[in-house]
Amino acid sequence: PRETVTSLVLVEDFSEARYISLLTTQGRIKRVELSEFASVRPSGIIAMNLDPGDELSWARTTSGDQELIVVTAGGLALRFDENAVRPMGRAAAGVWAIRLRPDDQVTGFDVVNPDGDLLVVTAKGYGKRTPLSQYAAKSRYTQGILTIDHTRLDETGPVITGRVVDPDDQISLITTGGIIIRMRVSDVNQMGR
């Protein structure tokens, strides 16, 4: 099969981050001890077995006691403790992170900063940020809670990304037409869920 790069993880010190959490677009998550990737051949090694049609799209390093947040195209977000996903070997397929609706898929994944905001952006350029304190931690493999008005998705387009941000961060949005828009996170309206 033809493969493309979908995520990059910067690891300066293998002793600081203990795990790498991997997530697919169909909602499978896997947590692997980072030491499993300390020696990688130039040709690469298997990080996760995938179901047909699924894609590994996100990789995040964690310390072992953090929370994760998953965002879907349909406007749902699920926050849960990373320990809800037991560490697995590289060949494992993982477990379900979020219970997706039949026509939904994962579009965002990040590590929670309790003082940060969740920034969601839709395909038609609508964006908002919401304090992460408004997303209570739930059990893994539940449906999550609304983060954007799902009745307006025809107007706004589906959610294309969800990222944890701080007000002093800057973001760059890139359109399919090659236009880059750069702005301060603080310029994006902060709203409730």
C-alpha positions in Angstrom: 0.0 0.0 0.0 1.1 3.5 -0.7 1.9 5.4 2.5 2.2 9.1 3.4 3.6 10.8 6.5 0.7 11.8 8.8 2.4 12.9 12.0 5.7 13.9 13.4 6.8 13.7 17.0 9.7 15.6 18.4 11.5 13.7 21.2 14.5 15.5 22.6 14.9 13.2 25.6 13.5 9.7 25.8 13.5 9.9 29.6 11.1 12.9 29.8 8.2 11.4 27.8 7.3 7.9 28.8 4.6 7.0 26.2 3.5 7.8 22.7 -0.3 7.8 22.1 -1.4 7.0 18.5 -4.9 7.7 17.2 -6.6 6.7 13.9 -9.3 8.5 11.9 -11.8 5.7 12.8 -11.1 6.3 16.5 -8.7 3.5 17.5 -6.1 4.6 20.1 -3.0 2.9 21.3 -0.4 3.8 24.0 3.1 2.5 23.6 6.1 2.9 25.8 8.4 5.3 24.0 11.4 3.1 24.6 9.8 0.7 22.0 10.9 3.3 19.4 14.4 4.1 20.7 16.0 2.1 17.9 14.3 2.4 14.6 15.7 1.0 11.4 16.1 3.4 8.5 13.3 1.5 6.7 11.0 2.0 9.7 9.1 -0.3 12.0 5.4 -1.1 12.6 3.9 1.4 15.1 0.3 0.1 14.9 -1.7 -2.5 13.0 -4.7 -0.8 11.2 -8.1 -2.0 10.1 -8.7 -1.8 6.3 -9.6 1.8 5.3 -8.3 3.3 8.6 -5.4 5.7 8.9 -3.0 6.5 11.7 -3.2 10.3 11.8 -2.0 11.5 15.2 0.9 10.8 17.6 1.4 12.6 20.9 4.0 12.0 23.7 2.7 11.8 27.2 4.2 11.4 30.7 1.8 8.7 31.9 -0.5 10.8 34.0 -2.1 13.2 31.5 -5.5 13.5 29.9 -6.2 13.3 26.2 -9.0 15.0 24.1 -10.4 13.6 20.8 -12.5 15.8 18.4 -14.8 14.6 15.6 -15.9 16.1 12.3 -19.5 16.0 13.7 -18.6 18.4 16.5 -18.1 16.0 19.4 -15.2 16.1 21.9 -14.2 13.5 24.4 -11.7 14.1 27.2 -10.4 11.1 29.1 -7.4 9.9 31.2 -4.6 8.4 29.2 -4.5 5.5 31.7 -7.8 4.4 30.3 -5.7 3.0 27.5 -3.3 0.4 28.8 0.2 0.3 27.3 0.5 -2.2 24.4 3.1 -3.6 22.1 3.9 -2.1 18.7 2.0 -4.8 16.8 -1.3 -4.3 18.6 -4.3 -2.6 16.9 -5.3 -0.6 19.9 -8.7 0.0 21.5 -11.6 2.3 20.7 -11.0 5.9 22.0 -14.5 7.3 21.1 -17.8 5.9 20.0 -18.3 7.4 16.6 -21.6 8.0 14.9 -21.9 6.0 11.6 -21.0 9.0 9.4 -18.4 10.6 11.7 -14.6 10.4 11.9 -11.9 11.8 14.2 -10.4 15.1 13.1 -8.4 16.2 16.1 -6.4 14.8 19.0 -4.2 16.4 21.6 -2.9 16.3 25.2 -4.9 18.3 27.6 -3.3 21.4 29.3 -5.8 22.1 32.1 -5.3 25.8 31.8 -5.6 25.9 28.0 -8.5 26.1 25.5 -9.8 23.7 22.9 -9.6 25.4 19.5 -11.9 23.9 16.8 -12.0 25.1 13.2 -14.5 24.1 10.6 -14.0 23.5 6.8 -15.7 26.8 6.0 -13.3 28.8 8.3 -15.4 29.1 11.4 -13.4 28.8 14.6 -13.9 29.1 18.3 -12.0 28.3 21.5 -13.5 27.0 24.7 -11.8 26.6 28.1 -10.9 22.9 28.6 -12.4 23.3 32.1 -15.8 23.0 30.2 -15.0 19.5 29.1 -15.3 17.1 32.0 -13.3 13.9 31.8 -15.4 11.0 30.8 -14.8 7.3 30.2 -13.0 6.2 27.1 -15.3 4.9 24.3 -18.2 7.1 25.1 -19.7 9.4 22.5 -18.3 12.6 24.0 -20.1 16.0 24.3 -20.9 18.7 21.7 -18.1 21.2 21.2 -19.9 23.0 18.3 -23.5 23.4 17.3 -24.1 20.2 15.2 -27.3 21.7 13.7 -25.2 24.3 11.9 -22.7 22.0 10.2 -24.4 22.6 6.8 -23.5 26.3 7.3 -20.1 25.9 9.0 -18.9 22.7 7.4 -17.5 19.8 9.5 -14.9 20.3 12.1 -11.5 19.8 10.4 -9.3 20.1 13.5 -9.3 20.4 17.2 -6.1 21.5 19.1 -5.2 22.5 22.6 -4.0 26.1 22.6 -2.9 28.9 25.0 -4.1 32.5 24.4 -0.6 33.7 23.6 -0.1 31.0 20.9 -0.2 31.9 17.2 -1.8 29.6 14.6 -1.6 29.3 10.8 -4.6 28.1 8.8 -3.9 26.8 5.3 -6.6 26.5 2.7 -6.9 24.0 -0.2 -6.2 26.9 -2.5 -2.8 27.5 -0.9 -3.6 30.6 1.2 -2.1 30.8 4.7 -3.8 32.8 7.3 -1.8 33.6 10.5 -3.4 34.9 13.6 -3.1 35.1 17.4 -5.2 32.6 19.3 -6.4 35.4 21.4 -8.1 36.9 18.3 -10.4 33.8 18.1 -13.6 34.2 20.1 -13.7 32.4 23.4 -17.1 30.8 23.8 -18.9 28.1 25.7 -19.3 24.7 24.3 
